[in-house]
C-alpha cells in the first residue's frame, strides 16, 4: 500500500511540475516587456512593407467598364500600367535610399530598399491602349474603358 501511495504522490508531483511549467510559459508570453516587444516588431514589419495589396472593384455604367483599384498611397511616378491584349497589369515600385554620415564617429551608413507589388486583371474584351482612361487620386486609381457592344443583325428567311 505504501508503494501505491508513493506512486500516486509522484504522479501528482509530475502533474504539478508540468502545470507550473505551463503557467510560467504563459506568464512569460503575457508579460508586459514581451507584449511591448511583439507590438514594436509588428509595427516595424508593417512599416518596412508598406505595399501590402491592391484591392480591385469593377462595375459598369451605360457606356463604360470601370476598374477601381485601391492601392497604397504612392506617387504617380511609382505606378506602371501595361496592357497586353485582354490583360491589364498594374505594378507599383517603391525605392527608398537613406544615406547617413555621422561626423562625430566618422561612420557612413547607406540603406536601400526596393519593394514591388503587381496585379494582373483580365479585361472583359481586348482593348486598345488609347481607349483606356485613368484617373489617379492618392490611394485610388480608376481605369475606365469604353464598352464594346456589337449589334448582330438577324436575317429574315421568311421571304424566300
Secondary structure by P-SEA (a helix, b strand, c coil): caaaaaaaaaaaaaaaaaaaaaaaaaaaaacaaaaaaaaaaaaaaaaaccccbbbbbbbccccbbbbbbbccccccccbbbbbcccbbbbbbbbbbbbbbbbcccbbbbbbbbbbbbbbbbbcccccccccbbbbbcccbbbbbbbbbbbbbbbbbcccc
